[in-house]
Amino acid sequence: MTEIPSTQYAIQIVGKEEFVVNPAKPVDPVGPTQIMLEVEACGICFSDTKLLHQFDGHPRKSDVVAGIDLDALKDIPSYHPNQEAVTPGHEPVVRVVKVGEKVTHFKVGDRLLVQADWKHLRTAKSNGAFGYNFDGALEEFVVVDERCVVSPDGEEFLIHVSEGPSAAAVGLIEPWATVEGSYAWAERNHVADGGRLLVVGEGDIDALTAEHKPAEVVRVAAEELEGVEGEFDDVVFFGSDADAIEKAALLIGTRGTMCVVLGGGTIERKVSLDIGRVHYDFIRFCGTTGSDPREGYAWIPANGDLRENDKCVFVGAAGPMGVMHTMRAVTSGVPGISVVGTDLSDERLANLTKVVGPTAEKNGVPLDIINTASTPLEYGYTYATCLVPVPALVSQAVDLLAQGGILNAFAGIPAGTFGDFDLQGIIERQIFMLGTSGSDVSDMRTVLRKIEAGIIDTTISLWAITGMAGFGDAINAVMNRTSGGKIMVFPMMHDLGLTPVSELAENAPDRGGLRWLAFDWLDSESLPDKPTGPYVEPPVEQDAAGSEPGLVYDATRDESSVADASLAADYAGSIAEASSAAPEPAPAQPLGDQGQVESSPFGQMPFDTSNEAGSWTEQAPQVDSPYQAASAPEAAGPQGSYAPGLSAGSDGFSQSQQDVGSYANYASSQQEQADAPASQQQNDAAGDAWKSPLQWNDVIGGGAQGTGPRQDI
């Protein structure tokens, strides 16, 4: 039986750019319909930083307006909309430790994964969500209400997990589920039933609307587009005038489709399209060179999954999210596919090969690793996934695709960001551009099944762990692109600082078996089968005394959190070099000094993998060049103000809790450390200490409650 304290450690966002580490946040009481969850671990997501920057301006932080008896919200202690302080964290694995007498779907002892988007709870522009307007998992205990985590139609947003996978493995399911969701989203290959249809120009739509009937049809001439109001589920455009196509595309509603019917005409230039809305608002483009719009809708695929004999390229494959996509491909079981992974760094590509290569070889999937700084990609792929939040590079990826190709615009480019696309070529070659945001319960269950079946190991994305004491450093690493992957927070570990995997055996405290679970000791004859007690360093073999440890993942930037602006400059700079019309890029200044800009013929970069459902609602910056797109605040990471410090005890918070100060001050205080040689930063100085090769299949907090060790090791 878990002993539940009266107070707990918690991270709380208290305003824009402000968070506190509260060592004495009251543990909420459990009402009749409520469930208390003990948090084993919780991942940090870039979406957490969006909430930090926007706070009450975030669409998920506003009031719930539908989906539940609104009077019941006042009885849910974890409901904190608008300007109320809230605990973030939406990528956890949790354990039920207490339930109210009216709870029917869950019981004490259940181990659960949280699906954070409670889509039946509507806000003005989005939905209620765990870690946004309801307390999340960056605290030791969190209370949820069954009316929130079970929808009226019975869908459960708490997913049962077996005792096998580690806490780290389960906590990393959510980002992997966004990858899965990008392939599983069901597409629509007809006009929306009961929707709004805009018809631009003269053409016949009788056959198009014979089987699927819109509720409203609006017809206008191309020159009348500026007077059209509202958004449409479908826009059918008869003609080839690029200016008019661009105006009509602005009228596509969320999850809407535009079909361009060329009727033998030719679009004389590239068309400026909102590629951000393809990702966040699920808008789609199709068309036909003929005169029947049904032909345009007909080639839309059922979903964006890989197909037999696809020739796949993953642009930006060496980042954590790219590794996920690449690993999914080589474990997909789709016959005849081949996979190409690209990046700009040989070191990063070597890690990609190390992580994915053995699985690809085992499954008989051809895997080619290409550094596009020296080897340009060639035309002829049938599936391209772009993990690069630069519109010009997404456009170039489209140009690489052969007849019937699919472009998965996975990179989180903000809605309102435009790129120039060869729409004529897209229509002629029937190239389908898709984008998705977030995941649903079915995606998370799919990833969970793959973990439990041993098909994938989500922990290949893990870079570091931390307790509450290291949260400030951890969130800074996410924002400042200094981590090499995902960071997991263990709220029960109050004093544990940010600890990279490569340093875990030396620096982690031995609480609940945490240090023992840092490595795979199964091959060691000098350690007990079931480790307990203090850490024991294995003997050092003479010939290995000075050898370097082998890292499972050794990327130097945090693709799993935010677009790395220095790499974006690399790619955008390469585009500028390739085009005489492109403006000269200016040096980027995202959150401190970045590395030297290098050119490449066609490159890729890491990106914001929050991939959260719902569109980005902030006004997108005016972007006149690919470089500006790469260095815009949404891509580079907002420059906020937050840092560990001491509060003065105002606003009811304890004087002993950590508060936030100026981010600029904090960043400058960290600069000396950031400028230190990499060998010093990584604690890799040669010495007598033995370091095991890292294996993250059974890393942290397995099946036991809290952070205890796995009992089956």
C-alpha positions in Angstrom: 0.0 0.0 0.0 1.4 3.4 -1.1 1.7 5.9 1.7 0.2 9.1 0.4 1.7 12.3 1.9 -0.2 15.5 2.5 2.2 17.6 0.4 4.4 16.8 -2.6 7.0 18.1 -4.9 5.5 19.6 -8.1 6.4 21.8 -11.1 3.9 24.6 -11.5 3.6 27.1 -14.4 2.4 30.3 -12.7 2.4 32.8 -15.5 3.9 33.5 -18.9 7.6 32.5 -18.8 7.3 31.6 -15.1 7.4 28.2 -13.4 8.2 27.1 -9.8 9.5 24.0 -8.3 7.1 23.7 -5.3 8.3 21.3 -2.6 5.0 21.6 -0.6 2.1 21.5 -3.1 -0.9 19.9 -1.3 -1.9 16.5 -2.6 -5.4 16.9 -3.9 -8.3 15.0 -2.1 -10.0 12.2 -4.0 -13.7 12.7 -4.6 -16.3 10.0 -5.4 -15.6 10.0 -9.2 -11.9 10.6 -8.9 -8.7 8.7 -9.2 -5.3 9.4 -7.6 -2.4 8.5 -9.8 1.2 8.1 -8.5 3.6 9.2 -11.2 6.4 6.8 -12.1 8.0 9.0 -14.8 7.0 11.8 -17.2 8.7 13.0 -20.4 9.3 16.6 -21.2 7.8 17.7 -24.4 8.3 20.9 -26.5 4.5 21.4 -26.0 5.3 22.0 -22.3 7.4 25.0 -23.4 4.6 26.3 -25.5 2.3 26.3 -22.5 5.1 28.1 -20.5 5.4 30.8 -23.1 1.6 31.3 -23.8 0.1 30.3 -20.4 -3.5 31.5 -20.4 -3.2 32.3 -24.1 -2.8 28.7 -25.0 -6.0 27.2 -26.5 -5.9 24.3 -24.1 -5.5 26.5 -21.0 -8.9 28.1 -21.4 -12.3 27.1 -19.8 -13.9 23.9 -20.7 -17.2 24.9 -22.3 -18.8 21.6 -23.2 -18.6 17.8 -22.8 -19.2 17.7 -19.0 -21.6 19.1 -16.5 -20.0 22.5 -16.1 -21.1 22.7 -12.5 -19.0 19.5 -11.9 -15.8 21.2 -12.8 -15.7 23.1 -9.5 -15.5 19.8 -7.7 -12.4 18.6 -9.7 -9.4 19.9 -7.7 -7.0 19.4 -10.6 -8.9 21.7 -12.9 -6.9 25.0 -13.3 -8.0 27.0 -16.4 -6.9 30.4 -17.5 -4.6 32.2 -15.1 -4.5 29.6 -12.4 -1.2 27.9 -11.7 -1.1 24.5 -13.3 1.2 21.4 -13.3 2.4 20.6 -16.8 3.5 17.1 -18.1 1.5 15.0 -20.5 3.8 12.1 -21.3 3.7 9.9 -18.1 3.3 6.4 -16.9 1.3 6.3 -13.7 -0.1 3.9 -11.0 -3.6 4.0 -9.5 -3.2 4.3 -5.7 -6.7 5.5 -4.6 -10.1 5.6 -6.2 -13.5 7.1 -5.3 -16.5 4.9 -4.6 -18.2 5.8 -7.9 -15.2 4.9 -10.1 -16.0 2.0 -12.3 -13.3 1.7 -15.0 -10.1 1.6 -12.9 -8.9 0.1 -9.7 -6.0 0.5 -7.3 -2.8 -1.1 -8.7 -3.6 -0.4 -12.3 -0.5 0.7 -14.3 -1.6 3.3 -16.9 -0.5 5.4 -19.8 -2.2 8.8 -20.2 -3.7 10.0 -23.5 -3.6 13.7 -22.7 -6.2 15.1 -25.2 -9.6 14.7 -23.7 -11.3 15.6 -26.9 -14.9 15.4 -25.6 -14.1 18.3 -23.3 -14.3 21.3 -25.6 -12.6 24.7 -25.0 -13.3 27.7 -27.2 -10.6 26.8 -29.7 -9.4 23.3 -28.7 -10.1 20.7 -26.1 -9.4 20.1 -22.4 -6.1 18.4 -21.8 -4.0 16.7 -19.1 -1.1 19.0 -18.3 -2.8 22.1 -19.7 -6.1 23.2 -18.0 -5.9 20.1 -15.8 -2.9 19.3 -13.7 -0.4 17.0 -15.4 2.2 14.6 -14.3 5.2 16.7 -13.3 4.3 16.1 -9.7 4.3 13.0 -7.4 0.6 12.4 -7.2 -2.1 13.8 -9.5 -5.9 13.4 -9.2 -8.1 13.0 -12.4 -11.8 12.6 -12.7 -13.3 9.6 -14.4 -15.7 11.9 -16.3 -12.7 13.5 -17.9 -10.7 10.3 -18.6 -13.6 8.3 -19.9 -15.7 10.0 -22.7 -19.5 9.7 -22.8 -19.2 7.1 -25.5 -16.9 5.0 -23.3 -13.5 5.8 -24.8 -10.8 5.6 -22.1 -8.0 8.0 -22.1 -6.1 6.0 -19.4 -4.6 3.0 -21.2 -3.7 -0.1 -19.2 0.0 -1.1 -19.4 1.5 -4.5 -18.4 4.2 -4.8 -15.7 6.9 -5.6 -18.3 8.0 -2.4 -20.0 10.1 0.1 -18.0 8.7 3.5 -16.9 11.0 5.1 -19.5 9.8 2.9 -22.3 6.1 3.6 -21.4 6.7 7.3 -20.9 8.1 7.6 -24.3 5.1 6.1 -26.0 3.4 9.4 -26.6 6.0 10.8 -29.0 6.2 7.5 -30.8 2.4 7.5 -31.0 2.5 10.8 -32.9 4.7 9.0 -35.4 2.3 6.1 -35.7 -0.6 8.5 -36.0 0.9 10.2 -39.0 0.6 6.9 -41.0 -2.7 5.8 -39.6 -4.8 9.0 -40.2 -7.8 8.1 -42.4 -8.0 10.4 -45.4 -11.1 11.5 -47.3 -11.4 10.9 -51.0 -14.7 12.6 -51.7 -16.5 15.8 -50.8 -17.6 16.0 -47.2 -21.1 14.8 -46.5 -23.1 17.6 -45.0 -20.2 20.1 -45.4 -19.7 23.4 -47.2 -18.5 23.2 -50.8 -17.0 26.2 -52.7 -16.9 26.0 -56.5 -14.7 28.5 -58.2 -15.1 28.9 -62.0 -17.2 27.1 -64.5 -17.4 23.3 -64.3 -19.7 20.3 -63.7 -19.9 18.9 -60.2 -23.1 16.8 -60.6 -21.2 13.5 -60.6 -19.0 14.7 -57.7 -21.9 15.4 -55.5 -24.2 12.5 -56.6 -23.1 10.1 -53.9 -21.7 12.4 -51.3 -23.8 15.5 -50.8 -22.7 18.8 -49.2 -25.2 20.7 -47.2 -24.3 24.0 -49.0 -22.8 24.8 -52.3 -21.4 28.3 -53.1 -20.4 29.2 -56.6 -18.2 32.2 -57.5 -16.1 33.3 -60.3 -12.3 33.6 -59.7 -12.5 37.4 -59.6 -15.1 37.2 -56.9 -13.0 35.3 -54.3 -12.1 38.3 -52.2 -15.8 38.7 -51.3 -16.3 35.1 -50.1 -16.7 34.7 -46.3 -16.2 31.8 -44.1 -14.3 28.5 -44.6 -15.2 25.4 -46.6 -14.8 21.7 -46.2 -14.1 21.4 -49.9 -12.9 23.9 -52.5 -13.2 22.8 -56.2 -11.3 25.2 -58.4 -11.8 25.1 -62.2 -8.8 26.7 -63.9 -5.1 27.2 -63.7 -4.5 30.8 -62.6 -1.9 30.8 -59.8 -3.1 34.0 -58.2 -6.7 32.8 -57.9 -5.6 29.4 -56.7 -3.7 31.0 -53.8 -6.7 33.1 -52.9 -9.0 30.1 -53.0 -6.6 28.0 -50.8 -7.1 30.5 -48.0 -10.7 29.5 -47.7 -10.0 25.8 -46.9 -11.4 25.0 -43.5 -9.8 22.6 -41.0 -9.6 19.1 -42.4 -10.7 20.6 -45.7 -9.6 19.6 -49.2 -8.9 21.6 -52.3 -9.2 20.0 -55.7 -7.8 21.9 -58.7 -9.3 21.0 -62.0 -6.9 22.1 -64.7 -9.1 21.2 -67.7 -6.0 21.0 -69.9 -4.5 24.2 -68.6 -1.1 24.8 -67.0 -0.2 26.6 -63.8 2.7 28.8 -65.0 4.5 29.2 -61.7 4.9 27.7 -58.3 2.0 28.3 -55.9 2.3 29.7 -52.4 0.6 27.2 -50.0 0.2 27.2 -46.2 2.3 24.1 -45.5 1.8 24.7 -41.7 -1.9 24.1 -42.1 -1.2 20.8 -43.9 0.4 19.7 -40.7 -1.7 21.4 -38.0 -5.1 21.8 -39.7 -5.0 18.6 -41.8 -5.8 20.5 -45.1 -5.2 18.5 -48.3 -4.6 19.3 -52.0 -5.5 17.2 -55.0 -6.4 17.7 -58.6 -6.6 16.5 -62.2 -5.3 17.6 -65.5 -8.7 16.8 -67.0 -12.1 18.3 -66.3 -13.8 15.9 -63.9 -13.0 16.7 -60.2 -13.8 13.1 -59.2 -10.5 12.2 -60.9 -8.7 14.5 -58.4 -10.3 13.0 -55.3 -9.8 9.4 -56.6 -6.1 9.3 -56.1 -6.2 10.3 -52.5 -4.9 7.3 -50.5 -6.9 5.7 -47.7 -4.2 6.7 -45.3 -0.5 7.7 -45.3 0.9 4.3 -44.5 3.8 2.7 -46.3 2.9 0.6 -49.3 4.4 -2.5 -50.9 7.7 -1.7 -52.7 7.8 1.9 -51.5 11.2 3.6 -52.0 11.3 5.6 -48.8 13.4 8.6 -47.8 13.4 10.1 -44.3 14.7 13.7 -44.5 16.2 14.4 -41.1 16.4 10.8 -40.0 19.2 11.1 -37.5 17.3 13.1 -34.9 15.2 11.3 -32.2 12.0 11.6 -34.2 13.7 10.7 -37.4 15.0 7.5 -35.7 11.5 6.7 -34.7 10.2 7.0 -38.2 13.1 5.0 -39.6 12.7 2.3 -37.0 9.0 2.1 -37.7 9.8 1.6 -41.4 12.3 -1.2 -41.0 9.9 -3.0 -38.6 6.8 -2.4 -40.6 6.8 -5.7 -42.3 5.7 -4.1 -45.6 7.1 -6.2 -48.4 9.7 -4.8 -50.8 10.4 -1.4 -49.2 13.8 0.2 -49.1 14.8 3.0 -46.7 17.1 6.0 -47.0 17.9 8.1 -44.0 19.6 11.5 -44.3 21.3 14.1 -42.2 24.1 16.6 -42.4 26.4 15.0 -39.7 28.5 11.9 -40.2 28.5 11.4 -36.4 24.7 11.6 -36.1 24.4 9.3 -39.1 26.7 6.8 -37.5 24.4 6.7 -34.5 21.4 6.2 -36.8 23.2 3.3 -38.4 24.1 1.8 -35.0 20.5 2.1 -33.7 18.5 1.1 -36.7 21.0 -0.8 -38.9 20.9 -4.2 -37.0 17.1 -4.3 -37.1 17.0 -3.4 -40.8 19.5 -6.2 -41.5 17.6 -8.7 -39.4 14.3 -7.8 -41.2 15.9 -7.8 -44.6 15.1 -4.1 -45.3 17.7 -2.3 -47.4 19.0 0.8 -45.4 21.1 3.5 -47.0 22.5 6.3 -44.9 23.3 9.5 -46.8 25.0 12.7 -45.7 23.3 15.3 -48.0 26.1 17.8 -47.2 28.1 15.9 -49.8 25.7 13.7 -51.6 22.5 15.2 -53.0 19.3 13.2 -53.1 18.0 12.1 -56.5 14.5 12.0 -58.0 12.5 8.8 -57.8 11.3 8.1 -54.3 7.7 7.0 -53.7 7.5 8.0 -50.0 9.2 11.0 -48.3 8.9 12.0 -44.7 10.2 15.5 -44.0 11.3 16.1 -40.4 12.6 19.6 -41.3 10.5 22.7 -40.4 11.6 24.7 -43.4 9.0 25.1 -46.1 11.5 25.3 -48.9 12.9 21.9 -48.0 9.4 20.4 -47.8 8.9 21.7 -51.3 12.2 20.1 -52.5 11.1 16.8 -50.9 8.0 16.9 -53.0 10.1 17.5 -56.1 12.0 14.3 -55.4 8.8 12.1 -55.5 7.9 10.0 -58.5 4.4 9.2 -59.8 1.9 8.4 -57.0 4.3 9.5 -54.2 3.3 10.5 -50.7 4.9 13.3 -48.8 4.5 13.1 -45.0 5.0 16.7 -43.7 5.7 15.6 -40.2 7.7 18.6 -39.1 5.8 21.0 -36.9 5.8 24.1 -39.1 3.4 26.7 -37.6 0.1 27.2 -39.3 0.3 30.4 -41.4 3.7 29.5 -42.8 3.8 29.4 -46.6 6.1 27.7 -49.1 6.3 27.7 -52.8 5.1 24.4 -54.4 5.0 23.0 -57.9 1.3 22.4 -57.8 1.3 21.6 -61.5 3.8 18.8 -60.9 1.9 17.6 -57.8 -1.3 17.2 -59.9 0.4 15.6 -62.9 2.3 13.1 -60.8 -0.5 12.7 -58.3 1.7 13.5 -55.3 -0.3 13.4 -52.0 0.9 15.8 -49.3 -0.3 14.9 -45.8 0.4 16.1 -42.3 -0.9 15.2 -38.9 -0.8 16.6 -35.4 -0.9 14.6 -32.2 -2.1 11.0 -31.7 -5.2 9.2 -30.4 -5.7 6.3 -28.1 -5.5 3.7 -31.0 -2.0 5.0 -31.9 -0.8 4.7 -28.4 -2.2 1.2 -28.1 -0.4 0.3 -31.4 2.9 1.5 -30.0 2.3 -0.3 -26.7 1.6 -3.6 -28.5 4.9 -3.2 -30.5 6.8 -2.6 -27.2 5.3 -5.6 -25.5 6.0 -7.7 -28.5 9.6 -6.6 -28.7 9.2 -5.1 -32.1 10.5 -1.6 -31.1 12.3 -0.1 -28.2 11.1 3.4 -27.5 14.0 4.1 -25.2 16.4 4.6 -28.1 15.1 8.1 -28.0 16.1 8.7 -24.3 19.0 11.1 -23.7 18.8 11.9 -19.9 16.7 11.6 -16.8 16.2 14.1 -14.0 14.4 14.5 -10.7 12.7 17.7 -9.6 16.0 19.4 -8.7 17.1 19.2 -12.3 13.9 20.4 -14.0 15.2 23.9 -14.6 18.3 22.5 -16.4 16.1 20.0 -18.3 13.6 22.5 -19.6 16.5 24.8 -20.5 18.1 21.9 -22.4 14.9 21.5 -24.3 14.7 25.2 -25.2 18.4 25.7 -25.8 18.9 22.5 -27.9 21.7 21.1 -25.8 20.2 17.7 -25.1 20.5 14.8 -27.5 17.0 13.4 -27.2 14.1 13.0 -24.8 14.4 13.7 -21.1 12.4 11.8 -18.5 11.5 13.3 -15.2 11.1 11.1 -12.1 9.1 13.2 -9.6 9.8 11.0 -6.7 13.5 11.7 -7.1 13.6 15.1 -5.4 17.3 15.8 -5.4 18.4 14.1 -8.7 19.8 16.7 -11.2 19.7 16.4 -14.9 21.8 13.3 -15.7 22.6 12.2 -19.3 22.5 8.5 -19.9 26.2 8.5 -20.4 26.8 9.7 -16.9 24.0 7.8 -15.1 26.2 5.0 -13.5 28.5 7.6 -12.0 26.1 10.3 -10.8 22.7 8.8 -10.1 21.7 8.1 -6.5 20.9 4.5 -5.6 17.3 5.1 -4.7 14.9 2.3 -5.4 17.3 0.5 -7.7 17.5 3.5 -10.1 21.3 3.3 -10.5 21.2 -0.4 -11.0 18.7 -0.1 -13.7 20.8 2.3 -15.7 22.6 -0.4 -17.5 22.0 -3.9 -18.8 24.0 -6.0 -16.3 22.7 -9.3 -17.7 26.1 -10.2 -19.2 28.1 -9.4 -16.1 29.3 -12.3 -14.0 30.5 -10.0 -11.2 27.0 -8.7 -10.1 24.0 -10.4 -8.5 21.1 -11.5 -10.7 18.7 -9.3 -8.7 20.7 -6.2 -7.7 20.0 -4.6 -4.4 22.0 -2.4 -2.1 24.8 0.0 -3.0 26.4 0.3 -6.4 29.3 -2.0 -7.0 31.7 -1.1 -9.8 32.7 -4.0 -12.0 36.4 -4.8 -12.4 38.3 -3.1 -15.1 39.9 -5.2 -17.8 43.4 -4.2 -18.6 42.9 -3.8 -22.3 39.8 -1.7 -21.9 41.0 0.7 -19.3 41.2 3.7 -21.6 38.4 2.8 -24.0 35.5 5.1 -24.7 32.0 4.1 -23.7 29.7 3.2 -26.5 26.7 5.5 -26.6 23.3 4.2 -27.7 22.4 7.7 -28.8 24.9 10.5 -29.1 23.2 13.3 -30.9 24.3 16.7 -29.8 21.1 18.6 -30.2 17.5 18.2 -28.9 15.5 17.4 -32.0 12.9 15.8 -29.8 12.0 19.2 -28.5 12.5 22.1 -31.0 13.8 23.0 -34.4 17.5 23.5 -34.1 18.1 26.9 -35.5 21.7 26.4 -36.3 21.0 23.4 -38.4 18.0 25.1 -40.0 20.5 27.8 -41.0 22.6 25.2 -42.6 19.8 23.9 -44.7 18.3 27.3 -45.5 21.8 28.5 -46.3 22.2 25.7 -48.8 19.0 26.8 -50.5 20.2 30.3 -50.7 23.4 29.1 -52.4 21.4 27.0 -54.8 19.2 29.9 -55.9 20.5 33.3 -57.1 17.2 34.8 -56.3 17.4 33.9 -52.7 18.4 36.7 -50.3 21.7 36.6 -48.3 20.9 35.0 -44.9 21.8 36.9 -41.8 23.3 35.2 -38.7 20.8 33.5 -36.5 20.6 34.5 -32.8 18.4 31.8 -31.2 19.0 31.5 -27.5 22.7 32.1 -27.6 25.5 31.5 -29.9 25.2 28.7 -32.5 27.7 26.9 -34.5 29.2 27.8 -37.8 26.8 27.7 -40.7 27.7 25.1 -43.3 26.2 24.7 -46.7 24.6 21.6 -48.2 22.9 20.8 -51.5 19.8 19.4 -49.8 19.7 18.9 -46.1 17.5 18.2 -43.1 17.1 19.2 -39.6 15.6 18.3 -36.3 12.3 19.8 -35.3 9.6 20.4 -32.7 8.2 16.9 -32.1 5.4 18.0 -29.8 3.2 17.5 -32.9 0.3 18.4 -30.7 -3.3 18.2 -31.9 -4.9 21.4 -32.8 -3.5 24.3 -34.8 -0.9 26.7 -33.6 -3.0 29.7 -32.9 -0.4 32.4 -32.6 0.1 34.8 -35.5 2.8 33.4 -37.8 5.7 35.7 -38.6 6.0 37.2 -42.1 8.5 34.9 -43.8 10.2 36.2 -47.0 12.9 33.5 -47.3 13.6 29.9 -46.1 16.3 31.3 -43.7 13.7 33.6 -42.0 11.5 30.6 -41.7 14.3 28.7 -40.0 15.0 31.6 -37.6 11.5 32.7 -36.8 10.6 32.4 -33.1 8.4 29.4 -33.7 11.2 27.5 -35.3 14.1 28.7 -33.2 12.4 28.5 -29.9 10.9 31.5 -28.2 13.2 33.5 -26.1 11.5 33.6 -22.8 12.4 34.3 -19.2 12.7 31.5 -16.8 15.4 30.1 -14.6 15.9 28.5 -11.3 16.0 31.0 -8.5 14.4 31.8 -5.2 11.0 33.4 -4.9 10.1 36.0 -2.3 7.2 34.0 -1.2 4.6 36.1 -3.0 1.3 34.9 -4.4 1.0 32.3 -1.7 4.0 30.2 -2.6 6.6 29.1 -0.1 9.8 31.1 0.1 11.7 27.8 0.0 10.4 26.8 -3.4 12.3 27.5 -6.6 10.9 30.3 -8.8 12.0 31.8 -12.0 14.0 34.8 -13.0 15.3 36.2 -16.2 16.0 33.6 -18.8 18.6 35.9 -20.3 20.5 36.0 -16.9 20.2 32.2 -16.6 21.4 31.7 -20.2 24.4 33.9 -19.7 25.3 32.1 -16.5 25.3 28.9 -18.4 27.3 30.1 -21.3 30.7 29.4 -19.8 29.6 25.8 -19.3 28.1 25.6 -22.8 31.3 26.9 -24.3 33.4 24.3 -22.6 35.0 21.5 -24.6 32.6 18.7 -25.4 34.7 16.2 -23.5 34.3 18.3 -20.3 30.6 18.7 -20.8 30.1 15.0 -21.2 32.3 13.9 -18.3 34.1 11.6 -20.6 37.6 12.2 -19.3 39.7 9.1 -19.5 40.4 7.4 -16.2 40.0 4.3 -14.2 36.2 4.3 -14.1 34.6 1.5 -16.0 31.6 2.3 -18.1 29.3 -0.3 -19.6 27.9 0.0 -23.1 24.4 1.5 -22.6 21.4 -0.7 -23.1 18.0 0.9 -22.5 15.6 -2.0 -22.9 15.1 -2.2 -19.2 16.4 1.1 -17.9 14.4 2.9 -15.3 11.5 2.0 -12.9 10.1 -1.2 -14.3 7.0 -2.8 -12.9 7.1 -1.9 -9.3 5.3 1.0 -7.8 7.2 4.3 -7.8 10.7 3.9 -9.1 11.6 0.5 -7.7 13.7 -2.0 -9.7 12.3 -4.6 -12.0 11.9 -7.9 -10.3 12.4 -10.1 -13.4 16.0 -9.0 -14.1 
